[in-house]
Amino acid sequence: MMKNFIERIGVMNFIMLLVVLSIIIVSEIIFLTGDKLDAIFIAFWAPTILGFMNYLKYKK
């Protein structure tokens, strides 16, 4: 199942999705430790990376 998903979206996109997921997790950990502004700043990286991935995907 996972292999089929990776083949369908591509290896690089799968790696970028893992990076985005790890950014969200790190941001949640930082938020729960008390550095709320730093966590919000880091959390904004995830949609930025996803937007950049969409831009590169549809740019022809």
Buried (B, 14 or more C-beta within 10 A) or exposed (E): EEEEEEEEEEEEBBEBBEEBEEBBEBBEEBBEEEEEEEBEEBBEBBEEBEEEBEEEEEEE
